Amino acid sequence: MTALNSYSTGTASISAGGTTVTGSGTIWSGGNVKPGDILQIGNFQSIISDVTDATHLVIPPWGGGNQSGVAYTIWQVSPQRFAGAEAMATVSQLVAAFNTSGYFVFVDIDETVPDPSLGDDGQFAFQPTTGKTWERVAGVWTFLGIYKGFNLTGDYDNATVYSYGDVQTTSGSSYIYINETPSAGHTAPNTTYWQLLASKGDTGAAGSNGATGATGPAGAGATGQCKLVKSGSNLVLQQFNGNAIRINGQVCTVPNAGVSLAPTGLTPGTSYFIYATQSGGVVNALEASTTAHATSTTSGNEGTEIKSGDDARSLVGMARVVTGPAWADSATQRFVISWFNRDRRSLAGALDGTSTETSTGSYVEKAVSKVEYLCWAGELLQLITYGIVTNSVNNGAVGLMNMLDGVTVGGQVDVNPGGTSFRCPVSATCNVNASSEGYHYSDFGLRALGGGTASASYGVTHTTVVG
């Protein structure tokens, strides 16, 4: 005869006549306990009427006296566990597949450690939302560390909230954020938050003078040796591999301190082209304008990108104003881009743990993980959506697809979790070139392809790389 299945990890506490059982070291959610299972402490038993979360159960008034931190047994006999023989055979096959050493045990976003009742020795557990990884050794989950790819964020910004794996540059040296808790306002080299990746080298000794070379032909001088960035609350045109820029046919100098532009008086929700002007051969001001740019054909200034019809203003970038008014350049809003010396911009939307969808046809846009950005026409956009999805019905397929400006792009990804509320990892990736310059946004669409309710409740994230 086959013994009844049970669960008894951790300890339980309940007062005499109480209706709430409190666990310590327990994981009562996720299928370990279901309404209709039987709780036994000592010789007293009670039916479980509801599972509140991983450490709380609801039962009828307890008649077994006050119990505090005691051993217990959950007899897994709930009618919700019963299914037909064919369905149970399918479940057994799935469980056998999941319990292989090469398959990861995924840790929910609301759990801090893997379920001790899952996995075999040599198997790994992974939490996608944090990058935390464990290995099961001698029947115990052993924490290995956090494994996340580097996220290059550029120069340090005291107002930016940094997370584990973010890389920033301070005074020429690169640092990686190593604290598990995201935070802002901690400058490197504070070792509680930062670890040195690459140190700025010392200035080398002056070399000997070389032989005088032959006189070369007269040239117009290098240009475009600058970069538009957000620094503090202002835009700043900085020197970059030199200090020259062509304005009105003249090679001009970008000052050592750069040239700043505040968002004062500008309209939130509007994208502006940023133009530079000069006086006496030195860049003296930046101008925000909605007037489009054009390529100059004026003699001496041919090929320079200018404010349409105005050679005295050379294009240096584009920026979008948010409420404040203020400039914005964050992981969810890359609203400052340079015309010269462009770099790749990474974005990561918020973790979507709430979106659901019942549509079986068209994909329905979910904006919780939305990211917004500016780009130049033709720039490459890499859209990636990943996470864990479920469906409320058996064999209910879930469809996931990237969306750009509210329209689906790339290939669709349809997965079948295989059972009611089974969790299924999913990832959708596509590359597309921006069809126009200016403002764009991306997120993902969801549909319940096989009926039921498709859900992102275990966490789905959308990311984009521009450039």
Salt bridges, closest charged atoms under 4 A:
ASP37 OD2 - ARG81 NH2 2.60
ASP53 OD1 - HIS56 ND1 3.01
ASP108 OD1 - ARG423 NH1 2.68
ASP157 OD2 - LYS230 NZ 3.86
GLU180 OE1 - LYS132 NZ 3.29
GLU287 OE2 - LYS307 NZ 2.84
GLU287 OE1 - ARG313 NE 2.79
GLU305 OE2 - HIS293 ND1 2.66
ASP310 OD2 - ARG313 NH1 2.96
ASP329 OD1 - ARG334 NH1 3.25
ASP343 OD2 - LYS227 NZ 2.96
GLU357 OE1 - LYS366 NZ 2.68
GLU379 OE1 - ARG345 NH2 2.92
ASP405 OD2 - HIS440 ND1 2.69
ASP414 OD2 - ARG447 NH2 3.53
GLU437 OE2 - HIS293 NE2 2.96
